[in-house]
Amino acid sequence: MLRPKLPDVPTLPTTTVTPQQMQVPAPSAGRPLTPYVSAVAAVVVVGIVLTALLATVAISAVAVAIAAVVLRSLMNNAYKR
């Protein structure tokens, strides 16, 4: 009967592995990162403060809106009596 013939597997050539040399990174020739760190910290602090102020304004607006609805309800009930 018909039998499928598998392809011949070629033998892999043997290769030698050469160890890689680790190089020590060269020191940075540019400016130190200290000014950038302080600038980033300042931007983060300003962002946190502005977010807190925005949240405070939003909470105050909701409180004023609730107070207005309660006062309006009380005034409407007073006129109906």
CYANA upper distance limits for C-alpha pairs under 8 A (distance plus 0.5 A):
 33 LEU  CA     37 VAL  CA      6.76
 34 THR  CA     38 SER  CA      6.99
 35 PRO  CA     39 ALA  CA      6.77
 36 TYR  CA     40 VAL  CA      6.61
 37 VAL  CA     41 ALA  CA      6.62
 38 SER  CA     42 ALA  CA      6.62
 39 ALA  CA     43 VAL  CA      6.78
 40 VAL  CA     44 VAL  CA      6.72
 41 ALA  CA     45 VAL  CA      6.67
 42 ALA  CA     46 VAL  CA      6.63
 43 VAL  CA     47 GLY  CA      6.56
 44 VAL  CA     48 ILE  CA      6.70
 45 VAL  CA     49 VAL  CA      6.72
 46 VAL  CA     50 LEU  CA      6.60
 47 GLY  CA     51 THR  CA      6.57
 48 ILE  CA     52 ALA  CA      6.67
 49 VAL  CA     53 LEU  CA      6.73
 50 LEU  CA     54 LEU  CA      6.65
 51 THR  CA     55 ALA  CA      6.68
 52 ALA  CA     56 THR  CA      6.67
 53 LEU  CA     57 VAL  CA      6.75
 54 LEU  CA     58 ALA  CA      6.70
 55 ALA  CA     59 ILE  CA      6.64
 56 THR  CA     60 SER  CA      6.60
 57 VAL  CA     61 ALA  CA      6.61
 58 ALA  CA     62 VAL  CA      6.83
 59 ILE  CA     63 ALA  CA      6.72
 60 SER  CA     64 VAL  CA      6.66
 61 ALA  CA     65 ALA  CA      6.64
 62 VAL  CA     66 ILE  CA      6.71
 63 ALA  CA     67 ALA  CA      6.68
 64 VAL  CA     68 ALA  CA      6.61
 65 ALA  CA     69 VAL  CA      6.80
 66 ILE  CA     70 VAL  CA      6.75
 67 ALA  CA     71 LEU  CA      6.60
 68 ALA  CA     72 ARG  CA      6.52
 69 VAL  CA     73 SER  CA      6.64
 70 VAL  CA     74 LEU  CA      6.73
 71 LEU  CA     75 MET  CA      6.59
 72 ARG  CA     76 ASN  CA      6.59
 73 SER  CA     77 ASN  CA      6.74
 74 LEU  CA     78 ALA  CA      6.74
 75 MET  CA     79 TYR  CA      6.91
 76 ASN  CA     80 LYS  CA      6.90
 77 ASN  CA     81 ARG  CA      7.19
